[in-house]
Amino acid sequence: MGTLGMAFIPTLAANNSVPKKYQREARYYKVTGRGVKCTLCPNECNISLNDTGDCRTRINRDNKLYTTAYGNPCAIHIDPVEKKPLYHFLPGSRSFSIATAGCNLVCLNCQNWQISQATPAETRNQELFPEQVVASSIGNNCQSIAYTYAEPLVFYEYTYDSSEKAHQEGIKNILVSNGYVNEEPLRKLTKVIDAANIDLKSFSDDIYVRLNTGSLEPVLRTLKILKEEGVWLEITNLVIPGWTDDMDMVKEMCGWLTKNSFDETPIHFSRFFPQYKLQQLPATPANTLTKARNIALQEGLKFVYIGNLPGSNASNTLCPKCHQVVIERKGFRIMKNNLTEGKCQFCHAPVPGVWS
């Protein structure tokens, strides 16, 4: 079975509300004199009665905070795990991928803005509660479930409960996220998450504010926590002309990663295509991506990939010792896998990752 369903076209419900069966009490909030304060992410929205937070998925009802994104995904796909992108995690496997509407950032370049900037009442949704997510994953021969497309941290309760049930059935869980979350809920989530790809959008707090309406430091903290908690981690950096293509900033970012022991963490420099509110910009030139990759390698990062650039051989995985190609890719397909039990078949050096 291939695509189960995908809806990126907002369709406003007549009463702009979500049925109660798709609502659950939120796990991270405090009651205050102003209503409730959500403590899930660094936005820490103060939410008045019957109002929602910045993510548009959490609502104050009678001074209790509820998520309206539970069991009602608007996007369901079966993807190759390489599409997440994860290149060192179960290569060649299938991942059952879901999303609900909503996001806690507003990125000018968002490619899924039709759902990330919508409420769960504005998207065409399917009913799929956690036990059904797991059953669908098993039924479609998927080794993992990916919480992706929009921002899985804003459908936290749905992500957590689905992940917990998945582990009970031997299914692994993948978080594809902006990493904009507070420490307590993140550490709780790491107990049921096996791998993550975090979008490190830039290495400038000013750009984070203007391009993404967020800030840099919480994302750097997320990277450190995921590493501490033993979650397999890969990083994506979207290279946007005029915004994140400053090679001095790329060097600073890669230097920080090396200094903080992320030298064996794969990083994906991804090509930008005009999207959402940045449609006036050109696509990222190929040579800009190559420059970024070369800087990352010079700064000591061992696994540096280029994404969204057909024909590039910078999607292959090389052995860090003998530099032979251990995984050859064409797009999202695995052409050759020269790893045996996580070791290079040529020199027998271990290659970091989750290979089985």
N, C-alpha and C positions, 0 to 999 in steps of 0.2 A: 504494500500500500504506500502511495507517495504522499502528496500533500493532502492533508485532511481538511484544511480550510484556512483562509487568510482573508482578513477584511481590514483594509486601510482607509475606508471611506466612512467618515463620521455620519451617523444617522441619529439625530437628536430624538430621544424618547419623548413621548407626548407630555409626560409630567416631569421630565428631567430627573428621574429618580431611578434607583436600582432596587429590584425586588429584595425583600429581607433575606431570602434564602442565600443570597450572594453577599451577605454582610456578616461580619464577625467583630466582636470587640477587639480593638487594637491592643497590642501587648506593651507598647512603650508610650506612656503619656502621664501627665500629672494634672490634677484639677487645680485651677488657680482662680483668683478673683476676676479674671478676664474671660473665663471659660475653661478651656483645657489647653495645655501646652504639650504638643507632640515632641517626644524625645528620641524619635527614630533616627533622624538625620540632623546634620549641622544647621539646617534652616530653623529648627526648633520653633515651628509656627505656633503662635498664640491664636487659637481658633474659637471664635464666638459661637454661640448657640445657633445651630442649623447652618453653619458655615463650613467650608472645607479648607484644608491647608493648601500650600503651594503646589503639592503634587496632584491635587484634584481627586484623590482616592480615599481621603480620610475625613470624616465628617463628625461634627459635635452634635450628638443627640442627647438631650437631657443631661448635659455635662458628663457624658461618657463618649469616648472616641471610638468610632467604628471604621473599619475598612470596608469599602464598597467593591473591592477587587478580590473576590474569593470564589473560585469555582466558575468564573465567567470569562475565560480567555477570549480575546478577539483575534489572536493569531496562533495557529497550530501548524507546525511543519515537521517533517522528518528531514533532517539535514546531515550531511557529512560533518563529523566533528571538526574537520579542518576549516569549516566555514565560520567557526565561532570568533576568531580563529584560535584553535589549539593544535599545535604541531607536534607536541611531545606528550600527548595524552590519548591513548587508545587509537593510534592512527588507522585510518580506513574504516572506523566504526561509524554507526549511525546514532544520532542523538535526537530524541523526541523533544521538540522545541516549542515552548509556549510563552505567551505574554498576555497581560491585560493592559488596558489603557493606563496612562499616567507616567509622570516622571517628576523628580524633584529638582531638575535643572531645566533651563530653556536654552538649548544650544542653537545658535544661528545657523549651523550647518546640518542640523539633524536630518537624517535620511528617512526616519520613520515618524516624522512630526505629526502625521495624521492620527497616530495612536498615542504617541508620547505626550502630545499637547492636548489630548482629549480626556474626557471623563469616561468611566465605564458605562455611563448612560448614553454616551454619544457614539459608541461603536457597535457593530454587529458582533454579538458574542455567541459562543457556544457554551453549553453546560458541561463542565468537566471538573468534578471535585477530585481531591487528591487521590483517592483510591482508584478513580477512573483514569487519572493521569498515569499512574503506575501500570494499571492493566493495559492501557493503550500502548505504553512503551514496550511492555513484554510482548504484546500481540503483534507489534511491528518490528520485532527483533532488534530493538535499540538497546545498546549497552549503557546508555546514559540518558538523563533528562536535563535539558538546558533551559534555564530561566533567562530570557533574552529578549531581543527586539526593541522593547521599551526599556523600563528600568525595574528589574525584579526586586530591588530593595523597597519600592513603594507598594508592591504586593507581597510584603514580607511574610505575613501569616500564611498565605497560600503557598509561597515558596518553601517556608519552613516545614509545614505539615506535609506537603508533597515529598519533600526531600527525606523526611523521617520515614515515611511509608516506603519510599523507594529503597532505602537502606535495608529495611526489613526483608525486601525481596531480592537483595543483591544487585540493585541497580545503582549506578553512580550518578552524582549530581554535579552540574556545572552552573556557575554563576557568571553571566556576561553582564558587566556592570560598570557604572561610572565611579564606583567606589566611594560615593558620597554618603557616608553612614557614620553614626556614632559608635563608640567602641563597644559598649555593652551588647547591643543587639548583634553587632558583627561577630564578636567572640562566641555568642550563643549559636549563630548561624554556621560558624566554621565546624561545629561538631557534626553537621550533616551534609556539608559541602566537600566535594573531593577535588574539584579544580575550578579555577576562576581565570577569566580574562578581564583585566581592568583597563579601562580607557584612561590613560594618563594624557589628558587633553593638551597640556602645555607644561612648561616649567616656569610660568610667570603668573603670579597672583593677579596682576592687572589684567592679563588676557583671560584668566578664568572668570573674572568679574564681568568683563565686557562681552566675551564670546559665549560664556556658558552660564552666567549668573551664579557662579559658585566660588570656591576658593581652593587653593592648591594644598594646603597643609593637611586637611582631613583625608585627602586621597593618598598622600605619602604615608600617613599613619595606617591607612587601610592596607597598603602594600606590606608594611612591616608586620602588621598583625597576621595577615594571611600566611606570610613566611613563618612567623613564630608558631602558628597553629598547625603547620604541616600541610596546608592546602597547596596542591600543585598550582603554580602561578605563571601566567604569561601576560604580557603587557602590549597594548596597542597604542600607538601614537599617530594620529591623523595629521598629515602634513598639509596645511592649508596655505596657499599663496597669500602673502601679506599678513598672515596671522601667526602661524607656527612654523614657518620655514626659515627662521633665523638660525643659522648654523652655530652661532655662539651659544644660543639657548639650547640647541640640541646637544652641544658639547657639555654644557653645564648639567643638563639632565642625565646624560649618560655617565658623567663623572660621579654624580650623586649615587646613581644606581650601583656603580662599581664599588664606591666607597662604603656603601651600605650592604655589601655582600649579595647583590643581585646579579653578579657577573655571569651566572649560569642560568638566569631567568630569561627565556626567550622574549625578544621584543620585535614587534611587527610595525614597521613604518608603512602606513597605509595611504594610498593615493586618494586625494580628495577629488570628487566630482561635484559640480554646481548643484546645490540643494537648498531648499527652504528659503532662508533669507539671504543666502550668499550666492544666488544664481548669476550674479553679475561677474563672478570670479571665474578664471580659467581652471581647468583641471591641473593638478600638480604635474609639472614637467618630470619626465623620467630621470633626468640627470640630477634633479633636486633630491629625489629619493635615494639615488646612488650615493650622493654626497653624505646624506644623513647616515646611511648604512656604514660608509667608510669611517665616519667619525665615531660611530658606536663601537666598531671593531678596534679602532685606535685607542679608545678609552677603556678597552679591556672586556667588553661584552662578548661572549662566546657564540651566542646564537642570535643572529640578526637577520630578519626576513623583510622582504618587500611584498606588500599586498595590494590587490586591485590593479596589478600591472601584468596583463597577459604576456606570456613569452619570457618573462624574467626567470633566470635560473636562481634568483635569490630567494626562491621558495624551497630549495633543497636543504636538507639537514646534513651538515658535515661533521665528521668525527672530530672532536676537539684536539685529538692527539695526532692522528695521521692525515687528517683533512680529506679523507675519501668521502664520497657521497654515501651516507648510510640510509637516508630515505630520499628517494627521488619523487617529486610531485609534478603533476601537470594540472594546473588549476587546483581543484579540490580532490583530485584523484591521486592515489598512491600508485606509482608506476613500478617502483622497486623498494623493497625493504630489506636492507642488509644488516639488520640487527638480530641478534640471538640472545634472548633473555636480557635485553637491555644493553648488550655489549656489541661493539663494532666487530663485524665478521672478519675484517682485515687485520686489525691489530689487537682486538679483544679489550680495548679500553671501554669503560662504562660511559654511557651517554645518559645524562640526567633526563628523567621523565617518568611517566607511568605507561608502561608498554603492554601490560596485560592485566 
